[in-house]
């Protein structure tokens, strides 16, 4: 009882050598080509828009909080606003450029500042309800930005950008 293999499963010695050769050629071609460009996820775009909106609300709300500040402290307040805007815009452009460290830094700073913003909101609400609404609006916009920056498509895009740079592609 000699069992024979069906004709389609029998391979010639020459055929078994062709398949690995073809796969090696395909791999070589795929290494030469850069990986496909992935578009920036819409979550990143929306998150940066929320970040910008938060900055705008903060700049507009500063004069509302001015009644709480002494005239001697206005300069310090304006200086702090300018530094905040510059630093946040820097992080924003780094996030748009695919720098994962900027995304993580923004999220980390948000969570560090969160426990301090809630008592500040209560104090501001007792003195100036309009400024408190602006503070709450800023907090809501920043929260939406952080939630979007922690989504899976965003994490995957940052991993892709990092991998692409590690492979030496622009």
C-alpha positions as CSV (number, residue, x, y, z in Angstrom):
1,X,0.0,0.0,0.0
2,X,1.9,2.9,-1.3
3,X,0.1,6.2,-0.8
4,X,0.7,8.8,-3.3
5,X,0.4,12.5,-2.8
6,X,-2.1,14.4,-4.9
7,X,-0.5,16.0,-7.9
8,X,-1.1,19.5,-6.7
9,X,0.7,19.0,-3.4
10,X,3.8,17.5,-5.1
11,X,6.5,20.0,-5.6
12,X,9.5,19.7,-7.7
13,X,12.9,20.6,-6.1
14,X,13.1,23.5,-8.5
15,X,9.7,24.9,-7.4
16,X,10.6,24.8,-3.7
17,X,13.6,27.1,-4.5
18,X,11.6,29.6,-6.4
19,X,9.1,30.5,-3.7
20,X,11.7,31.6,-1.1
21,X,13.6,33.5,-3.8
22,X,10.4,35.4,-4.7
23,X,9.6,36.2,-1.1
24,X,13.2,37.5,-0.6
25,X,12.8,39.8,-3.7
26,X,9.5,41.1,-2.4
27,X,11.1,41.8,1.0
28,X,14.0,43.6,-0.7
29,X,11.5,45.8,-2.7
30,X,9.5,46.6,0.5
31,X,12.7,47.7,2.3
32,X,13.6,50.0,-0.5
33,X,10.3,51.8,-0.4
34,X,9.4,54.0,2.5
35,X,6.3,52.9,4.5
36,X,3.1,54.5,3.3
37,X,2.4,57.9,4.7
38,X,-0.4,57.9,7.2
39,X,-2.5,61.0,7.4
40,X,-2.6,62.7,10.8
41,X,-5.7,61.4,12.6
42,X,-8.6,63.8,12.9
43,X,-8.4,63.4,16.7
44,X,-5.0,65.1,16.7
45,X,-6.4,68.0,14.6
46,X,-9.4,68.4,16.8
47,X,-7.3,68.2,20.0
48,X,-5.0,71.0,18.7
49,X,-8.0,73.1,17.9
50,X,-9.3,72.6,21.5
51,X,-5.9,73.6,22.7
52,X,-6.0,76.8,20.7
53,X,-9.5,77.5,21.8
54,X,-8.4,77.1,25.4
55,X,-5.6,79.6,24.9
56,X,-7.9,82.1,23.3
57,X,-10.4,81.7,26.2
58,X,-7.5,82.2,28.7
59,X,-6.3,85.3,27.0
60,X,-9.8,86.8,26.7
61,X,-10.6,85.9,30.3
62,X,-7.5,87.5,31.8
63,X,-9.0,91.0,31.9
64,X,-12.0,89.5,33.6
65,X,-9.7,88.2,36.4
66,X,-8.0,91.6,36.5
67,X,-10.3,92.9,39.2
68,X,-8.8,90.2,41.5
69,X,-5.2,91.3,40.8
70,X,-3.5,94.3,42.3
71,X,-2.1,96.8,39.8
72,X,1.4,95.8,40.7
73,X,0.7,92.2,39.7
74,X,-0.6,92.9,36.2
75,X,2.8,92.8,34.7
76,X,3.5,89.4,36.2
77,X,0.1,88.2,35.0
78,X,0.7,89.4,31.5
79,X,4.2,87.8,31.5
80,X,2.7,84.5,32.7
81,X,0.1,84.6,30.0
82,X,2.7,85.3,27.3
83,X,4.9,82.4,28.5
84,X,1.9,80.1,28.7
85,X,0.8,80.9,25.1
86,X,4.4,80.5,23.8
87,X,4.9,77.2,25.6
88,X,1.5,75.8,24.6
89,X,1.9,76.8,21.0
90,X,5.4,75.1,21.0
91,X,3.8,71.9,22.4
92,X,1.0,72.2,19.8
93,X,3.3,72.3,16.9
94,X,5.4,69.5,18.2
95,X,2.2,67.4,18.6
96,X,1.2,68.2,15.0
97,X,4.7,67.2,14.0
98,X,4.3,63.8,15.5
99,X,6.5,64.2,18.6
100,X,5.1,61.8,21.2
101,X,7.0,63.4,24.0
102,X,5.0,66.6,23.5
103,X,1.7,64.7,23.6
104,X,2.8,63.0,26.8
105,X,4.0,66.2,28.4
106,X,0.8,68.0,27.6
107,X,-1.3,65.2,29.1
108,X,1.0,65.0,32.2
109,X,0.9,68.7,32.8
110,X,-2.9,68.6,32.5
111,X,-3.2,65.9,35.1
112,X,-0.7,67.7,37.4
113,X,-2.7,70.9,37.2
114,X,-6.1,69.4,37.5
115,X,-6.2,69.1,41.3
116,X,-5.2,72.8,41.6
117,X,-7.7,74.1,39.0
118,X,-10.8,72.9,40.8
119,X,-10.2,74.8,44.1
120,X,-9.2,77.8,42.0
121,X,-12.5,77.6,40.2
122,X,-14.4,77.6,43.5
123,X,-12.5,80.6,44.7
124,X,-12.9,82.5,41.4
125,X,-16.6,81.6,41.3
126,X,-17.2,83.3,44.7
127,X,-15.4,86.5,43.5
128,X,-16.2,86.7,39.8
129,X,-18.7,84.2,38.3
130,X,-18.0,85.3,34.7
131,X,-14.3,84.5,35.1
132,X,-15.2,81.2,36.7
133,X,-17.2,80.3,33.7
134,X,-14.2,81.1,31.5
135,X,-12.0,78.9,33.7
136,X,-14.5,76.1,33.5
137,X,-14.6,76.5,29.7
138,X,-10.9,76.3,29.6
139,X,-10.9,73.2,31.7
140,X,-13.5,71.6,29.5
141,X,-11.6,72.4,26.3
142,X,-8.3,71.0,27.8
143,X,-10.1,67.9,29.0
144,X,-11.5,67.2,25.5
145,X,-8.0,67.7,24.0
146,X,-6.5,65.3,26.5
147,X,-9.2,62.7,25.9
148,X,-8.6,62.9,22.1
149,X,-4.8,62.7,22.5
150,X,-5.3,59.4,24.4
151,X,-7.3,57.7,21.7
152,X,-6.0,54.5,20.0
153,X,-5.8,56.0,16.5
154,X,-3.7,58.9,17.9
155,X,-1.3,56.5,19.8
156,X,-1.0,54.3,16.7
157,X,-0.1,57.4,14.6
158,X,2.6,58.5,17.0
159,X,4.0,55.0,17.0
160,X,4.0,55.0,13.2
161,X,5.7,58.4,13.0
162,X,8.4,57.2,15.5
163,X,8.9,54.0,13.5
164,X,9.2,55.9,10.3
165,X,11.9,58.2,11.7
166,X,13.8,55.3,13.2
167,X,13.8,53.6,9.8
168,X,15.4,56.8,8.4
169,X,12.5,58.2,6.4
170,X,11.6,61.8,6.6
